[in-house]
């Protein structure tokens, strides 16, 4: 196959697709249009090892820079795509260059959701999405002894809180939910993470709205919060906002592709244009299991969709069947989670081990079946957890909770 494939994006999905195309023997041209000024990279180190100072910058990059030339992949950095002409099968870059394609992959990612409240343009307010964001935040945190306010009690907020405390800063996490991670894990398990952080000196202001920022001489000095009683201000030398992300669909929408919460694609990652595909954070993929589209912003999904996209770009049969997966490291807690978030709503949680010990597995059970599982400081079991989810078989809950019984025998 010698078609011209153009990939718009500079993250893991884009790099994985290019890699997989060459592995599958694609002999046509591949051009990657990366909007940032460096080669594609992965994002977990940005809130984990690289932010904490335990990993080098190189750990974030998917491939060394020379890989692209060695594999005949034309990589263009700082290449912003302004428009797609579906009829002409071209994309136009901000500098006016017009690039032709036979097949096009959109891996445009997502952008942090920004607060638009009084004082939100002050210096000292950080968002975390890019490598440069991580470096700026790390430099701000590294000296320690700062008052750090984190707006958002989700995964990013808690990972940043752990990093900030590791540098010796005073940290407060502000969230709208009653417990951190409530939307992802529910209140009971969210409380496990809250207790962990509190044991390391992190303070929480929960069930609380952030209404503005106090500013002096153009720099943030505090966060104004309201818990329904009386507004007050939390002092801060710097603020990090982590309140979610929105998929970057503007390019696709302007081209007439179907968008919703992301670019809508089928299980093979086709858009409503047979020559255009989407992968990674921006792709909202049809799930036959859920009977709905599902969008995930985790690195494992970027990788799995990149592989499926490569096969589909080559006209080979492929469908996304990978179970959503992510992991986190916070203080002494390491965790892996696999499963379908929409199926956990109203599900029963069964524990194998004691959550208070920070060494356990939690299973979400719906209709007698495992729909999600989270192993905390218990290793080499994720494949077995995923198999329980994939099998869709009913399980014996007593055996599931018994650590003496192998997961393959429940």
WONOR-V951503 format. One record per residue. N is the residue number from 1. RES is the residue in one small letter. SS is DSSP state (hx for helix, st for strand, lp for the rest). OMEGA is omega in whole degrees, 0 to 359 (none if undefined). D_LAST is the distance of its C-alpha to the last C-alpha in Angstrom with 2 decimals. Layout:
n = <N/N>
res = <RES/RES>
ss = <SS/SS>
omega = <OMEGA/OMEGA>
d_last = <D_LAST/D_LAST>
//
This chain:
n = <1/2/3/4/5/6/7/8/9/10/11/12/13/14/15/16/17/18/19/20/21/22/23/24/25/26/27/28/29/30/31/32/33/34/35/36/37/38/39/40/41/42/43/44/45/46/47/48/49/50/51/52/53/54/55/56/57/58/59/60/61/62/63/64/65/66/67/68/69/70/71/72/73/74/75/76/77/78/79/80/81/82/83/84/85/86/87/88/89/90/91/92/93/94/95/96/97/98/99/100/101/102/103/104/105/106/107/108/109/110/111/112/113/114/115/116/117/118/119/120/121/122/123/124/125/126/127/128/129/130/131/132/133/134/135/136/137/138/139/140/141/142/143/144/145/146/147/148/149/150/151/152/153/154/155/156/157/158/159/160/161/162/163/164/165/166/167/168/169/170/171/172/173/174/175/176/177/178/179/180/181/182/183/184/185/186/187/188/189/190/191/192/193/194/195/196/197/198/199/200/201/202/203/204/205/206/207/208/209/210/211/212/213/214/215/216/217/218/219/220/221/222/223/224/225/226/227/228/229/230/231/232/233/234/235/236/237/238/239/240/241/242/243/244/245/246/247/248/249/250/251/252/253/254/255/256/257/258/259/260/261/262/263/264/265/266/267/268/269/270/271/272/273/274/275/276/277/278/279/280/281/282/283/284/285/286/287/288/289/290/291/292/293/294/295/296/297/298/299/300/301/302/303/304/305/306/307/308/309/310/311/312/313/314/315/316/317/318/319/320/321/322/323/324/325/326/327/328/329/330/331/332/333/334/335/336/337/338/339/340/341/342/343/344/345/346/347/348/349/350/351/352/353/354/355/356/357/358/359/360/361/362/363/364/365/366/367/368/369/370/371/372/373/374/375/376/377/378/379/380/381/382/383/384/385/386/387/388/389/390/391/392/393/394/395/396/397/398/399/400/401/402/403/404/405/406/407/408/409/410>
res = <x/x/x/x/x/x/x/x/x/x/x/x/x/x/x/x/x/x/x/x/x/x/x/x/x/x/x/x/x/x/x/x/x/x/x/x/x/x/x/x/x/x/x/x/x/x/x/x/x/x/x/x/x/x/x/x/x/x/x/x/x/x/x/x/x/x/x/x/x/x/x/x/x/x/x/x/x/x/x/x/x/x/x/x/x/x/x/x/x/x/x/x/x/x/x/x/x/x/x/x/x/x/x/x/x/x/x/x/x/x/x/x/x/x/x/x/x/x/x/x/x/x/x/x/x/x/x/x/x/x/x/x/x/x/x/x/x/x/x/x/x/x/x/x/x/x/x/x/x/x/x/x/x/x/x/x/x/x/x/x/x/x/x/x/x/x/x/x/x/x/x/x/x/x/x/x/x/x/x/x/x/x/x/x/x/x/x/x/x/x/x/x/x/x/x/x/x/x/x/x/x/x/x/x/x/x/x/x/x/x/x/x/x/x/x/x/x/x/x/x/x/x/x/x/x/x/x/x/x/x/x/x/x/x/x/x/x/x/x/x/x/x/x/x/x/x/x/x/x/x/x/x/x/x/x/x/x/x/x/x/x/x/x/x/x/x/x/x/x/x/x/x/x/x/x/x/x/x/x/x/x/x/x/x/x/x/x/x/x/x/x/x/x/x/x/x/x/x/x/x/x/x/x/x/x/x/x/x/x/x/x/x/x/x/x/x/x/x/x/x/x/x/x/x/x/x/x/x/x/x/x/x/x/x/x/x/x/x/x/x/x/x/x/x/x/x/x/x/x/x/x/x/x/x/x/x/x/x/x/x/x/x/x/x/x/x/x/x/x/x/x/x/x/x/x/x/x/x/x/x/x/x/x/x/x/x/x/x/x/x/x/x/x/x/x/x/x/x/x/x/x/x/x/x/x/x/x/x/x/x>
ss = <lp/lp/lp/st/st/st/st/st/lp/lp/lp/hx/hx/hx/hx/hx/hx/hx/hx/hx/hx/hx/hx/lp/lp/lp/lp/lp/st/st/st/st/st/lp/lp/lp/lp/lp/lp/lp/st/lp/lp/hx/hx/hx/hx/lp/hx/hx/hx/hx/lp/lp/lp/lp/hx/hx/hx/hx/st/lp/lp/lp/lp/hx/hx/hx/hx/hx/lp/lp/st/st/st/st/lp/lp/lp/lp/st/st/st/st/st/lp/lp/lp/lp/st/st/st/st/lp/lp/lp/lp/st/st/st/lp/lp/st/st/st/st/lp/lp/lp/st/st/st/lp/lp/lp/lp/lp/st/lp/lp/lp/lp/st/lp/st/st/st/lp/lp/lp/hx/hx/hx/hx/hx/hx/hx/hx/hx/hx/hx/hx/lp/lp/lp/lp/st/st/st/st/st/lp/lp/lp/hx/hx/hx/hx/hx/hx/hx/hx/hx/hx/hx/hx/lp/lp/lp/st/st/st/st/st/lp/lp/lp/lp/lp/lp/lp/hx/hx/hx/hx/lp/hx/hx/hx/hx/hx/hx/hx/hx/hx/hx/hx/hx/hx/lp/lp/lp/st/st/st/lp/lp/lp/st/st/st/st/st/st/st/st/lp/lp/st/st/st/st/st/st/st/st/lp/lp/lp/lp/lp/st/st/st/st/lp/lp/st/st/st/st/lp/lp/lp/st/st/st/lp/lp/hx/hx/hx/hx/hx/lp/lp/lp/lp/st/lp/lp/lp/st/st/st/lp/lp/lp/lp/st/lp/lp/lp/lp/lp/st/st/st/lp/hx/hx/hx/st/st/st/st/st/lp/lp/lp/lp/st/st/st/lp/lp/lp/lp/hx/hx/hx/hx/hx/hx/hx/hx/hx/hx/hx/hx/hx/hx/hx/lp/lp/lp/lp/lp/lp/lp/lp/lp/lp/lp/st/st/st/st/st/st/lp/lp/st/st/st/st/st/st/st/lp/hx/hx/hx/hx/lp/lp/lp/st/st/st/st/st/lp/lp/hx/hx/hx/lp/lp/st/st/st/st/st/st/st/lp/lp/st/st/st/st/st/st/st/st/lp/lp/lp/lp/lp/hx/hx/hx/hx/hx/hx/hx/hx/hx/hx/lp/lp/st/lp/lp/hx/hx/hx/hx/hx/lp/lp/lp/lp/lp/hx/hx/hx/lp>
omega = <186/177/173/179/176/180/179/180/182/180/184/180/179/182/179/179/179/179/183/177/179/178/181/175/178/185/180/181/175/175/179/179/184/184/181/189/179/185/184/181/178/188/181/180/184/178/182/190/182/177/181/181/181/178/177/178/183/181/183/188/182/180/168/183/184/181/187/178/181/181/176/174/181/181/176/179/185/184/179/180/182/184/175/173/185/181/181/185/178/168/180/181/181/180/177/180/177/184/180/178/166/174/186/175/177/177/190/171/183/179/178/174/185/178/176/181/182/178/188/178/182/172/179/175/187/168/183/175/186/176/180/176/182/180/179/180/179/179/180/183/195/182/180/176/176/174/185/175/180/179/183/184/175/184/182/180/182/177/178/177/179/179/181/177/178/177/177/177/171/190/170/179/182/182/181/182/181/175/175/176/183/182/182/190/187/186/184/180/174/179/177/179/179/180/177/182/179/179/177/173/177/176/181/168/188/185/191/178/172/187/180/177/173/187/174/181/176/182/181/177/179/179/178/184/181/179/179/179/180/179/177/185/175/180/180/171/173/184/172/179/177/185/176/183/177/182/182/186/188/181/180/182/180/179/178/175/182/180/174/169/187/174/184/180/175/184/176/176/171/168/176/170/187/180/184/183/177/181/176/186/185/187/172/194/177/178/177/180/182/187/183/174/181/178/179/182/184/188/181/178/176/181/183/178/176/179/179/180/180/179/181/177/179/179/180/180/179/175/179/176/179/177/179/186/168/181/175/173/180/184/181/182/170/188/170/180/175/175/185/182/182/181/182/181/182/181/175/177/177/183/168/188/185/180/181/181/185/175/187/170/175/178/173/187/174/182/177/183/177/179/176/179/180/177/183/181/172/192/178/177/187/177/179/176/180/179/176/179/185/185/181/181/175/183/175/188/178/178/178/183/186/181/181/182/181/180/179/185/180/none>
d_last = <46.64/49.31/48.88/49.52/46.35/46.79/44.01/44.77/42.88/42.50/38.87/35.77/35.38/39.00/38.84/35.59/37.17/40.31/38.44/36.33/39.48/41.19/38.18/38.16/41.84/43.41/47.12/48.52/49.41/46.91/48.22/46.16/47.90/46.53/48.00/47.76/50.16/47.74/45.22/41.69/39.37/35.93/35.67/32.98/35.55/37.92/36.02/34.38/35.93/39.25/39.88/39.05/41.42/38.91/38.96/41.98/42.99/42.29/38.54/38.52/40.05/38.10/40.80/44.07/46.98/48.31/45.20/46.39/49.78/48.37/46.14/48.88/47.23/49.91/48.76/50.91/50.29/51.73/51.74/51.45/51.20/53.31/52.91/51.59/53.92/51.72/54.73/56.17/52.74/53.74/52.69/55.37/55.04/56.70/59.35/60.31/58.77/57.54/54.66/54.02/50.65/49.34/45.80/44.90/41.72/41.65/39.53/41.58/38.88/39.25/41.62/41.12/41.87/45.15/46.53/49.95/51.09/54.25/54.51/51.68/54.03/54.81/54.47/51.61/48.96/46.29/43.69/41.17/40.68/42.78/43.36/46.68/45.13/42.88/45.90/48.04/45.44/44.78/48.55/48.88/46.16/46.91/49.93/48.04/49.69/49.40/48.29/45.49/44.36/41.29/41.18/37.62/34.48/31.99/30.51/33.93/35.63/33.32/33.38/37.17/37.31/35.57/38.00/40.96/40.21/39.80/43.41/44.57/45.16/45.03/42.31/41.72/39.13/40.26/37.87/38.11/34.70/34.13/31.61/31.22/28.58/28.22/28.34/25.56/23.21/24.61/26.74/24.28/23.06/26.56/27.88/25.87/27.73/30.95/30.83/30.26/33.28/35.39/34.84/36.48/39.35/38.45/39.85/38.63/40.67/38.18/38.66/41.80/43.64/45.53/48.96/51.05/52.01/54.96/57.14/60.11/62.22/59.68/56.78/53.87/54.22/51.69/49.23/50.22/47.44/47.39/44.91/46.94/49.26/51.67/51.45/51.56/51.40/49.08/51.15/50.01/51.50/49.07/46.51/43.42/42.28/38.70/38.24/36.53/37.86/39.38/39.07/42.33/43.13/46.91/47.75/45.57/46.84/50.44/49.92/48.74/45.07/42.68/41.24/39.29/36.92/37.53/38.77/37.06/35.75/33.74/30.54/32.91/34.66/37.92/40.05/42.48/44.76/43.69/44.99/43.31/39.70/37.96/35.22/33.93/34.38/36.89/34.86/33.28/31.13/30.33/26.62/25.98/22.54/24.30/27.51/29.40/30.69/28.83/30.56/29.02/31.20/28.97/29.86/26.79/27.84/31.39/30.37/28.23/30.89/33.57/32.12/31.78/35.27/36.74/35.57/36.82/40.08/40.65/40.05/36.88/33.95/31.26/28.98/27.05/23.31/22.33/19.97/22.17/21.82/23.95/24.34/26.69/28.35/30.13/31.70/29.16/26.18/24.50/21.90/20.17/19.21/17.85/17.93/20.36/22.48/23.89/20.55/19.89/23.01/22.27/18.50/16.71/15.68/12.80/13.47/11.88/15.27/18.68/20.31/23.66/23.01/22.61/19.62/16.38/13.93/14.38/12.40/14.56/13.23/15.64/15.53/11.88/11.13/10.98/14.65/15.23/14.12/16.50/16.33/19.39/20.82/17.52/18.16/16.99/13.63/15.07/14.58/10.81/11.10/13.54/11.59/9.00/12.35/14.17/12.05/12.67/10.08/9.12/5.87/5.83/7.82/8.51/5.37/5.44/9.00/9.08/10.59/10.74/7.15/6.98/5.53/5.94/3.79/0.00>
//
